[in-house]
Amino acid sequence: MNPEQQIQQAQRRIHHIDVMRGEAAQLDDIAAQLMTVQRYWNAPNRQLHLMAALEASRSFWHEIQAALAGATLRLPLDVQHNLLILSVYADSKIGQCESAPDTDTLGSLIALTRTLAGSLKEWREAA
């Protein structure tokens, strides 16, 4: 491999790590929003905050789905497959939280969001 190819490969790797870092931070923010709603479940403005947090979550998962569909995520095929499964699961939990809000369903969405954020951080550190 010539030096130019090595530089290009290193730049792609750095860009990939930066993207992962950004996605992990975005997931942390979404999890924090969801946890705040859960913490203040009986607040009079809960529905407003819940809908905003769920929309942020849905937007993130739809971005993941679009990236998978557009083949723009440079991840191993099994990781892409698992992300697709997670995104469909998250979408179902978001729908459940919208139609029949309860703290247990919200808790499972929070756990999923935090777990993926943690996994992305670990993956970034391993890279």
DSSP file with accessible surface (Angstrom, degrees, kcal/mol):
  #  RESIDUE AA STRUCTURE BP1 BP2  ACC     N-H-->O    O-->H-N    N-H-->O    O-->H-N    TCO  KAPPA ALPHA  PHI   PSI    X-CA   Y-CA   Z-CA
    1    1 A M              0   0  136      0, 0.0     0, 0.0     0, 0.0     0, 0.0   0.000 360.0 360.0 360.0 129.1    0.0    0.0    0.0
    2    2 A N     >  -     0   0   80      1,-0.1     4,-2.0     4,-0.0     3,-0.3  -0.347 360.0-103.5 -79.3 164.2    1.5    3.3   -1.0
    3    3 A P  H  > S+     0   0   92      0, 0.0     4,-2.4     0, 0.0     5,-0.2   0.864 120.1  55.6 -57.7 -36.4    1.6    6.3    1.4
    4    4 A E  H  > S+     0   0  109      1,-0.2     4,-2.4     2,-0.2     5,-0.2   0.922 108.1  48.1 -64.1 -41.4   -1.4    8.0   -0.3
    5    5 A Q  H  > S+     0   0   94     -3,-0.3     4,-2.5     1,-0.2    -1,-0.2   0.896 110.3  52.4 -65.2 -38.5   -3.6    5.0    0.2
    6    6 A Q  H  X S+     0   0  108     -4,-2.0     4,-2.4     2,-0.2    -2,-0.2   0.912 109.9  48.7 -63.6 -40.9   -2.5    4.7    3.8
    7    7 A I  H  X S+     0   0   84     -4,-2.4     4,-2.5     2,-0.2    -2,-0.2   0.932 112.0  48.3 -65.0 -45.1   -3.5    8.4    4.4
    8    8 A Q  H  X S+     0   0   83     -4,-2.4     4,-2.3     1,-0.2    -2,-0.2   0.912 111.9  49.5 -62.1 -41.3   -6.9    7.9    2.7
    9    9 A Q  H  X S+     0   0   99     -4,-2.5     4,-2.1     1,-0.2    -1,-0.2   0.921 111.4  49.0 -64.7 -42.2   -7.6    4.8    4.8
   10   10 A A  H  X S+     0   0   49     -4,-2.4     4,-2.6     1,-0.2    -2,-0.2   0.907 110.3  51.3 -64.5 -39.8   -6.6    6.6    8.0
   11   11 A Q  H  X S+     0   0  121     -4,-2.5     4,-2.6     2,-0.2    -1,-0.2   0.899 109.4  49.9 -64.6 -41.1   -8.9    9.6    7.1
   12   12 A R  H  X S+     0   0  135     -4,-2.3     4,-2.6     2,-0.2    -1,-0.2   0.911 111.2  49.7 -62.8 -40.2  -11.8    7.2    6.4
   13   13 A R  H  X S+     0   0  138     -4,-2.1     4,-2.5     2,-0.2    -2,-0.2   0.929 111.2  48.2 -65.8 -42.5  -11.2    5.6    9.8
   14   14 A I  H  X S+     0   0   98     -4,-2.6     4,-2.7     2,-0.2    -2,-0.2   0.933 112.2  49.5 -63.1 -43.9  -11.1    8.9   11.6
   15   15 A H  H  X S+     0   0  126     -4,-2.6     4,-2.5     1,-0.2    -2,-0.2   0.932 110.5  50.6 -61.0 -42.9  -14.3   10.0    9.9
   16   16 A H  H  X S+     0   0   48     -4,-2.6     4,-2.4     1,-0.2    -2,-0.2   0.920 110.9  48.5 -62.1 -42.1  -16.0    6.8   10.8
   17   17 A I  H  X S+     0   0   30     -4,-2.5     4,-2.6     1,-0.2    -1,-0.2   0.917 110.6  51.2 -65.4 -41.6  -14.9    7.2   14.5
   18   18 A D  H  X S+     0   0   79     -4,-2.7     4,-2.4     2,-0.2    -1,-0.2   0.900 109.9  49.8 -62.0 -40.9  -16.2   10.8   14.4
   19   19 A V  H  X S+     0   0   49     -4,-2.5     4,-2.6     2,-0.2    -2,-0.2   0.938 111.4  48.6 -63.1 -45.0  -19.5    9.6   13.1
   20   20 A M  H  X S+     0   0    6     -4,-2.4     4,-2.5     1,-0.2    -2,-0.2   0.908 110.7  51.0 -61.7 -41.4  -19.8    7.0   15.8
   21   21 A R  H  X S+     0   0  116     -4,-2.6     4,-2.3     1,-0.2    -1,-0.2   0.922 111.1  48.6 -62.2 -43.2  -18.9    9.5   18.5
   22   22 A G  H  X S+     0   0   41     -4,-2.4     4,-2.4     2,-0.2    -2,-0.2   0.900 111.9  48.3 -64.3 -41.7  -21.6   11.9   17.1
   23   23 A E  H  X S+     0   0   36     -4,-2.6     4,-2.5     2,-0.2    -1,-0.2   0.902 110.9  50.8 -67.3 -39.1  -24.2    9.1   17.1
   24   24 A A  H  X S+     0   0    1     -4,-2.5     4,-2.4     2,-0.2    -2,-0.2   0.926 111.8  47.7 -64.5 -41.7  -23.3    8.0   20.6
   25   25 A A  H  X S+     0   0   47     -4,-2.3     4,-2.3     2,-0.2    -2,-0.2   0.905 111.0  51.3 -65.2 -40.5  -23.7   11.6   21.9
   26   26 A Q  H  X S+     0   0   67     -4,-2.4     4,-2.3     1,-0.2    -2,-0.2   0.923 110.7  48.4 -63.0 -42.4  -27.0   12.0   20.0
   27   27 A L  H  X S+     0   0    0     -4,-2.5     4,-2.9     1,-0.2    -2,-0.2   0.888 108.8  53.7 -65.1 -39.0  -28.3    8.8   21.7
   28   28 A D  H  X S+     0   0   53     -4,-2.4     4,-2.3     2,-0.2    -1,-0.2   0.915 109.5  48.7 -60.2 -42.9  -27.1   10.0   25.1
   29   29 A D  H  X S+     0   0  106     -4,-2.3     4,-2.2     2,-0.2    -2,-0.2   0.918 112.3  47.7 -63.0 -44.1  -29.1   13.2   24.6
   30   30 A I  H  X S+     0   0    6     -4,-2.3     4,-2.6     2,-0.2     5,-0.2   0.928 111.3  50.7 -63.9 -43.7  -32.2   11.3   23.5
   31   31 A A  H  X S+     0   0    3     -4,-2.9     4,-2.8     1,-0.2    -1,-0.2   0.910 109.1  52.0 -60.9 -40.1  -31.9    8.9   26.5
   32   32 A A  H  X S+     0   0   46     -4,-2.3     4,-2.2     2,-0.2    -1,-0.2   0.912 109.8  49.1 -63.1 -41.2  -31.5   11.9   28.8
   33   33 A Q  H  X S+     0   0   86     -4,-2.2     4,-2.0     2,-0.2    -2,-0.2   0.937 113.3  46.4 -62.4 -46.3  -34.7   13.5   27.4
   34   34 A L  H  X S+     0   0    0     -4,-2.6     4,-2.4     1,-0.2    -2,-0.2   0.900 111.8  50.9 -64.2 -40.2  -36.6   10.2   27.8
   35   35 A M  H  X S+     0   0   48     -4,-2.8     4,-2.9     2,-0.2    -1,-0.2   0.871 107.1  54.0 -67.5 -35.2  -35.3    9.7   31.3
   36   36 A T  H  X S+     0   0   65     -4,-2.2     4,-2.1     2,-0.2    -1,-0.2   0.922 108.9  48.7 -63.9 -42.7  -36.4   13.2   32.3
   37   37 A V  H  < S+     0   0    8     -4,-2.0     6,-0.2     1,-0.2    -2,-0.2   0.937 113.1  47.7 -60.6 -44.9  -39.9   12.5   31.1
   38   38 A Q  H >< S+     0   0   69     -4,-2.4     3,-1.2     1,-0.2    -2,-0.2   0.911 110.4  51.8 -63.4 -41.1  -39.9    9.2   33.1
   39   39 A R  H 3< S+     0   0  154     -4,-2.9     3,-0.2     1,-0.3    -1,-0.2   0.870 118.5  36.6 -63.3 -38.6  -38.6   11.0   36.2
   40   40 A Y  T >< S+     0   0  140     -4,-2.1     3,-2.1     1,-0.2    -1,-0.3  -0.266  75.6 144.1-109.1  45.2  -41.3   13.6   36.0
   41   41 A W  T <  S+     0   0   42     -3,-1.2    -1,-0.2     1,-0.3     5,-0.1   0.815  71.4  48.5 -56.3 -35.0  -44.0   11.3   34.8
   42   42 A N  T 3  S+     0   0  152     -3,-0.2    -1,-0.3    -4,-0.1    -2,-0.1   0.361  82.1 123.5 -92.1   8.4  -46.8   13.0   36.7
   43   43 A A  S X  S-     0   0   31     -3,-2.1     3,-1.7    -6,-0.2     4,-0.2  -0.381  70.5-123.1 -67.7 147.1  -45.9   16.5   35.6
   44   44 A P  T 3  S+     0   0  140      0, 0.0     3,-0.3     0, 0.0    -1,-0.1   0.797 110.8  47.7 -64.6 -25.5  -48.7   18.4   33.9
   45   45 A N  T 3> S+     0   0   80      1,-0.2     4,-1.9     2,-0.1     3,-0.3   0.146  75.9 116.4-101.0  20.7  -46.7   19.0   30.8
   46   46 A R  H <> S+     0   0   64     -3,-1.7     4,-3.4     1,-0.2     5,-0.2   0.902  70.4  56.0 -55.5 -45.4  -45.5   15.4   30.4
   47   47 A Q  H  > S+     0   0   86     -3,-0.3     4,-2.6    -4,-0.2    -1,-0.2   0.898 107.2  49.5 -58.6 -41.6  -47.3   14.7   27.1
   48   48 A L  H  > S+     0   0  126     -3,-0.3     4,-1.9     2,-0.2    -1,-0.2   0.943 115.9  41.8 -62.2 -47.8  -45.6   17.7   25.5
   49   49 A H  H  X S+     0   0   94     -4,-1.9     4,-2.4     2,-0.2    -2,-0.2   0.874 113.4  53.8 -69.8 -36.2  -42.1   16.6   26.6
   50   50 A L  H  X S+     0   0    1     -4,-3.4     4,-2.9    -5,-0.2     5,-0.2   0.943 109.0  48.0 -62.4 -47.2  -42.9   12.9   25.9
   51   51 A M  H  X S+     0   0   59     -4,-2.6     4,-2.3    -5,-0.2    -2,-0.2   0.902 112.1  49.7 -63.5 -38.7  -43.8   13.7   22.3
   52   52 A A  H  X S+     0   0   60     -4,-1.9     4,-2.1    -5,-0.2    -1,-0.2   0.928 113.5  45.8 -65.4 -42.9  -40.7   15.8   21.8
   53   53 A A  H  X S+     0   0    2     -4,-2.4     4,-2.2     1,-0.2    -2,-0.2   0.907 113.3  49.2 -67.5 -40.6  -38.5   13.1   23.2
   54   54 A L  H  X S+     0   0    0     -4,-2.9     4,-3.1     2,-0.2    -1,-0.2   0.887 109.7  51.9 -67.1 -36.7  -40.2   10.4   21.1
   55   55 A E  H  X S+     0   0  102     -4,-2.3     4,-2.7    -5,-0.2    -1,-0.2   0.910 109.2  50.0 -66.3 -39.7  -39.9   12.4   18.0
   56   56 A A  H  X S+     0   0   30     -4,-2.1     4,-2.1     2,-0.2    -2,-0.2   0.925 113.6  46.7 -62.4 -41.6  -36.1   12.9   18.6
   57   57 A S  H  X S+     0   0    0     -4,-2.2     4,-2.5     2,-0.2     5,-0.2   0.943 112.6  48.4 -65.2 -48.1  -35.8    9.1   19.1
   58   58 A R  H  X S+     0   0   43     -4,-3.1     4,-2.6     1,-0.2     5,-0.2   0.916 110.0  52.8 -59.6 -43.2  -37.9    8.3   16.0
   59   59 A S  H  X S+     0   0   46     -4,-2.7     4,-2.0     1,-0.2    -1,-0.2   0.921 109.7  48.6 -59.6 -44.7  -35.9   10.8   13.9
   60   60 A F  H  X S+     0   0    2     -4,-2.1     4,-2.0     2,-0.2    -2,-0.2   0.948 113.1  46.5 -60.8 -48.9  -32.6    9.1   15.0
   61   61 A W  H  X S+     0   0    0     -4,-2.5     4,-2.4     1,-0.2    -2,-0.2   0.869 111.0  52.0 -65.7 -35.1  -33.8    5.6   14.2
   62   62 A H  H  X S+     0   0   76     -4,-2.6     4,-2.7    -5,-0.2    -1,-0.2   0.868 106.9  53.8 -69.2 -34.0  -35.2    6.6   10.9
   63   63 A E  H  X S+     0   0   98     -4,-2.0     4,-2.5    -5,-0.2    -2,-0.2   0.904 108.8  49.5 -63.0 -40.9  -31.8    8.2   10.0
   64   64 A I  H  X S+     0   0    6     -4,-2.0     4,-2.5     2,-0.2    -2,-0.2   0.939 111.6  48.4 -62.0 -46.5  -30.2    4.8   10.9
   65   65 A Q  H  X S+     0   0   49     -4,-2.4     4,-2.7     1,-0.2    -2,-0.2   0.911 111.9  49.1 -61.4 -42.3  -32.8    3.0    8.6
   66   66 A A  H  X S+     0   0   65     -4,-2.7     4,-2.5     2,-0.2    -1,-0.2   0.908 111.1  49.7 -65.2 -39.6  -32.1    5.5    5.8
   67   67 A A  H  <>S+     0   0   17     -4,-2.5     5,-2.4     2,-0.2     6,-0.8   0.896 112.5  47.6 -66.1 -38.5  -28.4    5.0    6.1
   68   68 A L  H ><5S+     0   0   24     -4,-2.5     3,-1.0     2,-0.2    -2,-0.2   0.923 113.3  47.6 -66.6 -43.4  -28.8    1.2    6.1
   69   69 A A  H 3<5S+     0   0   91     -4,-2.7    -2,-0.2     1,-0.2    -1,-0.2   0.867 114.5  46.7 -65.7 -35.1  -31.1    1.4    3.0
   70   70 A G  T 3<5S-     0   0   49     -4,-2.5    -1,-0.2    -5,-0.2    -2,-0.2   0.413 107.1-127.5 -87.2   2.3  -28.7    3.7    1.3
   71   71 A A  T < 5 +     0   0   80     -3,-1.0    -3,-0.2    -4,-0.3    -4,-0.1   0.844  69.1 131.2  55.1  38.0  -25.7    1.6    2.2
   72   72 A T      < +     0   0   98     -5,-2.4     2,-0.7    -6,-0.2    -4,-0.2   0.560  43.4  88.6 -96.8  -8.5  -23.9    4.6    3.6
   73   73 A L        -     0   0   23     -6,-0.8     2,-1.7    -9,-0.1     7,-0.1  -0.810  68.7-150.6 -89.7 120.3  -22.9    2.9    6.9
   74   74 A R        +     0   0  200     -2,-0.7    -1,-0.1     6,-0.0    -2,-0.0  -0.609  50.4 127.6 -91.0  76.1  -19.6    1.1    6.5
   75   75 A L        -     0   0   17     -2,-1.7     5,-0.1     1,-0.0    -2,-0.1  -0.916  68.5 -84.8-127.2 156.2  -20.2   -1.6    9.0
   76   76 A P     >  -     0   0   66      0, 0.0     4,-2.4     0, 0.0     3,-0.4  -0.244  44.6-112.5 -57.7 150.9  -20.0   -5.4    8.8
   77   77 A L  H  > S+     0   0  141      1,-0.2     4,-2.6     2,-0.2     5,-0.2   0.874 116.1  52.9 -57.0 -40.7  -23.1   -7.0    7.4
   78   78 A D  H  > S+     0   0  106      1,-0.2     4,-2.3     2,-0.2    -1,-0.2   0.892 109.3  49.6 -66.4 -34.4  -24.1   -8.6   10.7
   79   79 A V  H  > S+     0   0   36     -3,-0.4     4,-2.6     2,-0.2    -2,-0.2   0.923 110.6  50.2 -68.7 -42.2  -23.8   -5.3   12.5
   80   80 A Q  H  X S+     0   0   42     -4,-2.4     4,-2.2     2,-0.2    -2,-0.2   0.924 110.5  50.1 -60.1 -43.2  -26.0   -3.7    9.8
   81   81 A H  H  X S+     0   0  109     -4,-2.6     4,-2.2     1,-0.2    -2,-0.2   0.927 111.2  48.2 -61.3 -45.1  -28.6   -6.5   10.2
   82   82 A N  H  X S+     0   0   89     -4,-2.3     4,-2.7     1,-0.2    -1,-0.2   0.889 110.0  52.4 -64.4 -39.4  -28.6   -6.1   14.0
   83   83 A L  H  X S+     0   0   17     -4,-2.6     4,-2.6     2,-0.2    -1,-0.2   0.889 108.1  51.4 -63.0 -39.4  -29.0   -2.3   13.7
   84   84 A L  H  X S+     0   0   81     -4,-2.2     4,-2.2     2,-0.2    -2,-0.2   0.940 110.7  47.8 -62.9 -44.8  -32.0   -2.8   11.4
   85   85 A I  H  X S+     0   0   88     -4,-2.2     4,-2.5     1,-0.2    -2,-0.2   0.935 113.2  48.5 -61.1 -45.5  -33.6   -5.2   13.9
   86   86 A L  H  X S+     0   0   55     -4,-2.7     4,-3.1     1,-0.2    -1,-0.2   0.898 109.6  52.3 -61.7 -40.3  -32.9   -2.7   16.7
   87   87 A S  H  X S+     0   0    0     -4,-2.6     4,-2.4     2,-0.2    -1,-0.2   0.898 110.4  47.2 -66.4 -37.8  -34.4    0.2   14.7
   88   88 A V  H  X S+     0   0   86     -4,-2.2     4,-2.1     2,-0.2    -1,-0.2   0.923 113.6  48.7 -68.2 -41.7  -37.6   -1.7   14.0
   89   89 A Y  H  X S+     0   0  100     -4,-2.5     4,-2.2     2,-0.2    -2,-0.2   0.935 112.2  48.5 -61.7 -46.2  -37.9   -2.7   17.7
   90   90 A A  H  X S+     0   0    0     -4,-3.1     4,-2.7     1,-0.2    -2,-0.2   0.915 108.8  53.9 -61.2 -42.5  -37.3    0.9   18.7
   91   91 A D  H  X S+     0   0   48     -4,-2.4     4,-2.4     1,-0.2    -1,-0.2   0.900 108.5  49.4 -59.7 -40.0  -39.9    2.1   16.3
   92   92 A S  H  X S+     0   0   58     -4,-2.1     4,-2.3     2,-0.2    -1,-0.2   0.904 111.1  49.3 -67.2 -39.4  -42.4   -0.3   17.8
   93   93 A K  H  X S+     0   0   35     -4,-2.2     4,-2.5     2,-0.2    -2,-0.2   0.890 109.9  51.5 -66.1 -39.4  -41.6    0.9   21.3
   94   94 A I  H  X S+     0   0    0     -4,-2.7     4,-1.9     2,-0.2    -2,-0.2   0.940 110.3  49.2 -61.9 -45.4  -42.0    4.5   20.2
   95   95 A G  H  X S+     0   0   26     -4,-2.4     4,-2.5     1,-0.2     5,-0.2   0.900 110.8  50.0 -60.3 -41.2  -45.4    3.7   18.7
   96   96 A Q  H  X S+     0   0   86     -4,-2.3     4,-2.8     1,-0.2    -1,-0.2   0.906 109.1  51.6 -63.8 -41.7  -46.4    2.0   21.9
   97   97 A C  H  < S+     0   0    2     -4,-2.5    -1,-0.2     1,-0.2    -2,-0.2   0.834 112.6  47.0 -64.7 -32.4  -45.3    5.0   24.0
   98   98 A E  H  < S+     0   0   66     -4,-1.9    -2,-0.2    -5,-0.2    -1,-0.2   0.912 118.5  38.3 -74.0 -44.1  -47.4    7.3   21.7
   99   99 A S  H  < S+     0   0   99     -4,-2.5    -2,-0.2     1,-0.2    -3,-0.2   0.848 138.4   9.0 -79.8 -35.6  -50.5    5.2   21.7
  100  100 A A  S  < S-     0   0   59     -4,-2.8    -1,-0.2    -5,-0.2    -2,-0.2  -0.588  81.8-155.4-144.7  75.5  -50.5    4.0   25.3
  101  101 A P        +     0   0   42      0, 0.0     2,-0.3     0, 0.0    -4,-0.1  -0.292  26.3 152.5 -59.9 131.5  -47.8    5.8   27.3
  102  102 A D     >  -     0   0   65      1,-0.1     4,-2.1    -2,-0.0     5,-0.2  -0.973  52.1-115.9-152.8 160.2  -46.5    4.0   30.4
  103  103 A T  H  > S+     0   0   51     -2,-0.3     4,-2.5     1,-0.2     5,-0.1   0.797 110.2  57.7 -69.9 -29.1  -43.3    4.1   32.3
  104  104 A D  H  > S+     0   0  134      2,-0.2     4,-2.0     1,-0.2    -1,-0.2   0.935 109.6  43.1 -67.5 -45.9  -42.4    0.4   31.6
  105  105 A T  H  > S+     0   0   19      2,-0.2     4,-1.8     1,-0.2    -2,-0.2   0.923 115.6  49.5 -64.7 -42.4  -42.5    0.8   27.8
  106  106 A L  H  X S+     0   0    1     -4,-2.1     4,-2.6     1,-0.2    -2,-0.2   0.914 108.0  55.4 -62.0 -39.6  -40.6    4.1   28.1
  107  107 A G  H  X S+     0   0   22     -4,-2.5     4,-2.6     1,-0.2    -1,-0.2   0.886 105.8  50.3 -60.9 -39.3  -38.1    2.3   30.3
  108  108 A S  H  X S+     0   0   32     -4,-2.0     4,-2.2     2,-0.2    -1,-0.2   0.883 110.7  49.5 -69.9 -33.6  -37.5   -0.3   27.7
  109  109 A L  H  X S+     0   0    0     -4,-1.8     4,-2.5     2,-0.2    -2,-0.2   0.914 111.3  49.8 -68.5 -39.2  -36.9    2.4   25.1
  110  110 A I  H  X S+     0   0   10     -4,-2.6     4,-2.9     2,-0.2     5,-0.3   0.936 110.4  50.0 -62.4 -46.3  -34.5    4.1   27.4
  111  111 A A  H  X S+     0   0   51     -4,-2.6     4,-2.6     1,-0.2    -2,-0.2   0.925 111.7  48.0 -60.4 -44.0  -32.6    0.9   28.0
  112  112 A L  H  X S+     0   0   20     -4,-2.2     4,-2.4     2,-0.2     5,-0.2   0.932 113.3  47.9 -61.4 -45.5  -32.3    0.2   24.3
  113  113 A T  H  X S+     0   0    0     -4,-2.5     4,-2.3     1,-0.2    -2,-0.2   0.931 114.5  44.8 -63.8 -45.6  -31.1    3.8   23.6
  114  114 A R  H  X S+     0   0  142     -4,-2.9     4,-2.6     2,-0.2    -1,-0.2   0.886 111.9  53.0 -67.7 -37.6  -28.5    3.8   26.4
  115  115 A T  H  X S+     0   0   91     -4,-2.6     4,-2.5    -5,-0.3    -2,-0.2   0.933 111.0  45.7 -64.5 -44.9  -27.3    0.3   25.5
  116  116 A L  H  X S+     0   0   16     -4,-2.4     4,-2.6     2,-0.2     5,-0.2   0.920 111.9  51.9 -65.7 -40.6  -26.7    1.3   21.9
  117  117 A A  H  X S+     0   0    0     -4,-2.3     4,-2.1    -5,-0.2    -2,-0.2   0.939 111.8  47.1 -59.8 -44.8  -25.0    4.5   22.9
  118  118 A G  H  X S+     0   0   25     -4,-2.6     4,-2.5     1,-0.2    -1,-0.2   0.902 110.9  51.7 -63.4 -39.8  -22.7    2.6   25.2
  119  119 A S  H  X S+     0   0   54     -4,-2.5     4,-2.6     1,-0.2    -1,-0.2   0.904 108.9  50.2 -64.3 -41.2  -21.9    0.0   22.5
  120  120 A L  H  X S+     0   0   12     -4,-2.6     4,-2.4     2,-0.2    -1,-0.2   0.887 110.8  49.7 -65.1 -37.5  -21.0    2.8   20.1
  121  121 A K  H  X S+     0   0   68     -4,-2.1     4,-2.4    -5,-0.2    -2,-0.2   0.927 112.4  47.1 -65.4 -44.8  -18.7    4.3   22.6
  122  122 A E  H  X S+     0   0  134     -4,-2.5     4,-2.1     2,-0.2    -2,-0.2   0.907 112.7  49.6 -62.5 -41.2  -17.0    1.0   23.3
  123  123 A W  H  X S+     0   0   87     -4,-2.6     4,-1.8     2,-0.2    -2,-0.2   0.917 109.9  51.2 -65.2 -41.0  -16.7    0.3   19.6
  124  124 A R  H  < S+     0   0   58     -4,-2.4    -2,-0.2     1,-0.2    -1,-0.2   0.929 110.8  48.3 -61.5 -43.7  -15.2    3.8   19.1
  125  125 A E  H  < S+     0   0  140     -4,-2.4    -1,-0.2     1,-0.2    -2,-0.2   0.875 111.0  50.7 -66.7 -34.5  -12.6    3.1   21.8
  126  126 A A  H  <        0   0   84     -4,-2.1    -1,-0.2    -5,-0.2    -2,-0.2   0.817 360.0 360.0 -72.2 -28.1  -11.8   -0.3   20.4
  127  127 A A     <        0   0   43     -4,-1.8    -2,-0.2    -5,-0.2    -1,-0.2   0.921 360.0 360.0 -71.9 360.0  -11.2    1.3   16.9
